[in-house]
């Protein structure tokens, strides 16, 4: 797809810190460094807008992400579809986020998120 940064990365037309490569996908470190050590995202080499667009490509990307997750004792696997779900790059990608007990990374459905939101709003226990 035209002007897709992930397509450019997949074809070698844009710089990226590639962690692992397969014939059908790449694992790339986020330019920002990610939300914690070891955070990578897996993207297909072909342009697919999101996880709901092409189930076969999505399955292949999930399989590659699972290979990376197997290397960690704990991790989150995260993808988004659409702006309302926080998708900002419209090329399928799956985040593999290694986790540790007490790492403080809040996800919306966790007690850490509730505690952080309360602290930001000046609410104390």
Phi and psi restraints in degrees (value plus and minus 20) as a CYANA .aco file:
   2 UNK   PHI     -86.6   -46.6
   2 UNK   PSI     115.9   155.9
   3 UNK   PHI      42.3    82.3
   3 UNK   PSI       3.6    43.6
   4 UNK   PHI    -114.0   -74.0
   4 UNK   PSI      96.3   136.3
   5 UNK   PHI     -83.0   -43.0
   5 UNK   PSI     -55.8   -15.8
   6 UNK   PHI     -91.5   -51.5
   6 UNK   PSI     -53.1   -13.1
   7 UNK   PHI     -83.9   -43.9
   7 UNK   PSI     -61.7   -21.7
   8 UNK   PHI     -82.8   -42.8
   8 UNK   PSI     -60.1   -20.1
   9 UNK   PHI     -84.0   -44.0
   9 UNK   PSI     -65.4   -25.4
  10 UNK   PHI     -82.6   -42.6
  10 UNK   PSI     -49.8    -9.8
  11 UNK   PHI    -116.0   -76.0
  11 UNK   PSI     -19.0    21.0
  12 UNK   PHI      63.2   103.2
  12 UNK   PSI      -9.3    30.7
  13 UNK   PHI    -108.1   -68.1
  13 UNK   PSI     -25.1    14.9
  14 UNK   PHI    -159.0  -119.0
  14 UNK   PSI     125.9   165.9
  15 UNK   PHI     -90.4   -50.4
  15 UNK   PSI     127.5   167.5
  16 UNK   PHI    -181.8  -141.8
  16 UNK   PSI     133.9   173.9
  17 UNK   PHI    -111.2   -71.2
  17 UNK   PSI      72.9   112.9
  18 UNK   PHI    -103.4   -63.4
  18 UNK   PSI     105.1   145.1
  19 UNK   PHI    -111.8   -71.8
  19 UNK   PSI     -59.1   -19.1
  20 UNK   PHI    -173.0  -133.0
  20 UNK   PSI     129.6   169.6
  21 UNK   PHI    -148.8  -108.8
  21 UNK   PSI     123.4   163.4
  22 UNK   PHI    -151.7  -111.7
  22 UNK   PSI     147.6   187.6
  23 UNK   PHI     -80.8   -40.8
  23 UNK   PSI     -48.8    -8.8
  24 UNK   PHI    -128.8   -88.8
  24 UNK   PSI     -25.5    14.5
  25 UNK   PHI    -178.3  -138.3
  25 UNK   PSI     147.9   187.9
  26 UNK   PHI    -152.5  -112.5
  26 UNK   PSI     127.7   167.7
  27 UNK   PHI    -129.5   -89.5
  27 UNK   PSI     105.8   145.8
  28 UNK   PHI    -148.3  -108.3
  28 UNK   PSI     121.3   161.3
  29 UNK   PHI    -101.7   -61.7
  29 UNK   PSI     114.2   154.2
  30 UNK   PHI     -79.2   -39.2
  30 UNK   PSI     123.4   163.4
  31 UNK   PHI     -77.5   -37.5
  31 UNK   PSI     -53.6   -13.6
  32 UNK   PHI     -92.8   -52.8
  32 UNK   PSI     -31.1     8.9
  33 UNK   PHI      76.9   116.9
  33 UNK   PSI     -32.8     7.2
  34 UNK   PHI      66.7   106.7
  34 UNK   PSI    -198.1  -158.1
  35 UNK   PHI    -107.0   -67.0
  35 UNK   PSI     -33.3     6.7
  36 UNK   PHI    -184.8  -144.8
  36 UNK   PSI     153.7   193.7
  37 UNK   PHI     -82.7   -42.7
  37 UNK   PSI     113.6   153.6
  38 UNK   PHI      71.1   111.1
  38 UNK   PSI     -26.7    13.3
  39 UNK   PHI     -83.1   -43.1
  39 UNK   PSI     104.7   144.7
  40 UNK   PHI    -156.4  -116.4
  40 UNK   PSI     144.1   184.1
  41 UNK   PHI    -146.1  -106.1
  41 UNK   PSI     127.0   167.0
  42 UNK   PHI    -128.7   -88.7
  42 UNK   PSI     109.3   149.3
  43 UNK   PHI    -151.3  -111.3
  43 UNK   PSI     127.6   167.6
  44 UNK   PHI     -95.3   -55.3
  44 UNK   PSI     135.2   175.2
  45 UNK   PHI     -93.9   -53.9
  45 UNK   PSI     -39.7     0.3
  46 UNK   PHI    -120.9   -80.9
  46 UNK   PSI     133.8   173.8
  47 UNK   PHI     -97.9   -57.9
  47 UNK   PSI      99.3   139.3
  48 UNK   PHI    -154.7  -114.7
  48 UNK   PSI     107.2   147.2
  49 UNK   PHI     -83.1   -43.1
  49 UNK   PSI     -63.4   -23.4
  50 UNK   PHI    -179.7  -139.7
  50 UNK   PSI     159.0   199.0
  51 UNK   PHI     -85.8   -45.8
  51 UNK   PSI     -37.6     2.4
  52 UNK   PHI    -114.4   -74.4
  52 UNK   PSI     -24.8    15.2
  53 UNK   PHI     -99.1   -59.1
  53 UNK   PSI     -65.0   -25.0
  54 UNK   PHI    -160.1  -120.1
  54 UNK   PSI      78.7   118.7
  55 UNK   PHI     -77.7   -37.7
  55 UNK   PSI     -52.9   -12.9
  56 UNK   PHI     -88.0   -48.0
  56 UNK   PSI     -64.9   -24.9
  57 UNK   PHI     -86.8   -46.8
  57 UNK   PSI     -61.2   -21.2
  58 UNK   PHI     -79.9   -39.9
  58 UNK   PSI     -62.8   -22.8
  59 UNK   PHI     -82.0   -42.0
  59 UNK   PSI     -60.7   -20.7
  60 UNK   PHI     -84.7   -44.7
  60 UNK   PSI     -62.3   -22.3
  61 UNK   PHI     -86.0   -46.0
  61 UNK   PSI     -61.8   -21.8
  62 UNK   PHI     -82.4   -42.4
  62 UNK   PSI     -58.6   -18.6
  63 UNK   PHI     -81.6   -41.6
  63 UNK   PSI     -64.2   -24.2
  64 UNK   PHI     -85.7   -45.7
  64 UNK   PSI     -60.9   -20.9
  65 UNK   PHI     -83.1   -43.1
  65 UNK   PSI     -58.6   -18.6
  66 UNK   PHI     -83.0   -43.0
  66 UNK   PSI     -56.0   -16.0
  67 UNK   PHI     -80.4   -40.4
  67 UNK   PSI     -61.9   -21.9
  68 UNK   PHI     -90.6   -50.6
  68 UNK   PSI     -59.8   -19.8
  69 UNK   PHI     -81.6   -41.6
  69 UNK   PSI     -52.3   -12.3
  70 UNK   PHI     -81.6   -41.6
  70 UNK   PSI     -38.4     1.6
  71 UNK   PHI    -103.9   -63.9
  71 UNK   PSI     -24.9    15.1
  72 UNK   PHI    -142.0  -102.0
  72 UNK   PSI     122.8   162.8
  73 UNK   PHI     -90.1   -50.1
  73 UNK   PSI     -45.4    -5.4
  74 UNK   PHI    -168.9  -128.9
  74 UNK   PSI     119.9   159.9
  75 UNK   PHI    -185.1  -145.1
  75 UNK   PSI     136.8   176.8
  76 UNK   PHI    -125.7   -85.7
  76 UNK   PSI     128.2   168.2
  77 UNK   PHI    -139.9   -99.9
  77 UNK   PSI      97.1   137.1
  78 UNK   PHI    -152.9  -112.9
  78 UNK   PSI     113.5   153.5
  79 UNK   PHI    -161.9  -121.9
  79 UNK   PSI     141.6   181.6
  80 UNK   PHI    -153.7  -113.7
  80 UNK   PSI     132.0   172.0
  81 UNK   PHI    -150.5  -110.5
  81 UNK   PSI      92.6   132.6
  82 UNK   PHI      69.8   109.8
  82 UNK   PSI     136.4   176.4
  83 UNK   PHI     -80.1   -40.1
  83 UNK   PSI     -59.1   -19.1
  84 UNK   PHI     -83.7   -43.7
  84 UNK   PSI     -42.0    -2.0
  85 UNK   PHI    -121.1   -81.1
  85 UNK   PSI      -3.2    36.8
  86 UNK   PHI      56.6    96.6
  86 UNK   PSI      -2.7    37.3
  87 UNK   PHI     -93.4   -53.4
  87 UNK   PSI     108.5   148.5
  88 UNK   PHI    -138.1   -98.1
  88 UNK   PSI     -43.7    -3.7
  89 UNK   PHI    -134.2   -94.2
  89 UNK   PSI     100.0   140.0
  90 UNK   PHI    -110.8   -70.8
  90 UNK   PSI      38.9    78.9
  91 UNK   PHI    -162.2  -122.2
  91 UNK   PSI     101.5   141.5
  92 UNK   PHI     -63.8   -23.8
  92 UNK   PSI     111.8   151.8
  93 UNK   PHI    -174.9  -134.9
  93 UNK   PSI     124.3   164.3
  94 UNK   PHI    -141.2  -101.2
  94 UNK   PSI     103.3   143.3
  95 UNK   PHI    -104.0   -64.0
  95 UNK   PSI     111.6   151.6
  96 UNK   PHI    -128.7   -88.7
  96 UNK   PSI      94.1   134.1
  97 UNK   PHI    -138.5   -98.5
  97 UNK   PSI      81.0   121.0
  98 UNK   PHI     -81.4   -41.4
  98 UNK   PSI     125.0   165.0
  99 UNK   PHI    -148.0  -108.0
  99 UNK   PSI     137.1   177.1
 100 UNK   PHI    -155.8  -115.8
 100 UNK   PSI     129.5   169.5
 101 UNK   PHI     -75.6   -35.6
 101 UNK   PSI     109.9   149.9
 102 UNK   PHI      56.4    96.4
 102 UNK   PSI      -3.7    36.3
 103 UNK   PHI     -92.1   -52.1
 103 UNK   PSI     -33.0     7.0
 104 UNK   PHI      57.3    97.3
 104 UNK   PSI     -17.4    22.6
 105 UNK   PHI     -95.9   -55.9
 105 UNK   PSI      91.5   131.5
 106 UNK   PHI    -106.8   -66.8
 106 UNK   PSI     111.5   151.5
 107 UNK   PHI    -129.8   -89.8
 107 UNK   PSI     132.0   172.0
 108 UNK   PHI     -76.1   -36.1
 108 UNK   PSI     -43.0    -3.0
 109 UNK   PHI    -123.4   -83.4
 109 UNK   PSI      -4.1    35.9
 110 UNK   PHI    -132.5   -92.5
 110 UNK   PSI     138.2   178.2
 111 UNK   PHI     -80.5   -40.5
 111 UNK   PSI     -51.7   -11.7
 112 UNK   PHI     -80.4   -40.4
 112 UNK   PSI     -59.3   -19.3
 113 UNK   PHI     -85.1   -45.1
 113 UNK   PSI     -64.8   -24.8
 114 UNK   PHI     -81.1   -41.1
 114 UNK   PSI     -65.3   -25.3
 115 UNK   PHI     -84.2   -44.2
 115 UNK   PSI     -62.8   -22.8
 116 UNK   PHI     -86.1   -46.1
 116 UNK   PSI     -63.4   -23.4
 117 UNK   PHI     -82.2   -42.2
 117 UNK   PSI     -62.2   -22.2
 118 UNK   PHI     -83.1   -43.1
 118 UNK   PSI     -62.3   -22.3
 119 UNK   PHI     -84.0   -44.0
 119 UNK   PSI     -59.5   -19.5
 120 UNK   PHI     -88.7   -48.7
 120 UNK   PSI     -47.2    -7.2
 121 UNK   PHI    -115.1   -75.1
 121 UNK   PSI     -13.3    26.7
 122 UNK   PHI      56.4    96.4
 122 UNK   PSI      -3.1    36.9
 123 UNK   PHI    -112.0   -72.0
 123 UNK   PSI     110.5   150.5
 124 UNK   PHI    -140.4  -100.4
 124 UNK   PSI     139.5   179.5
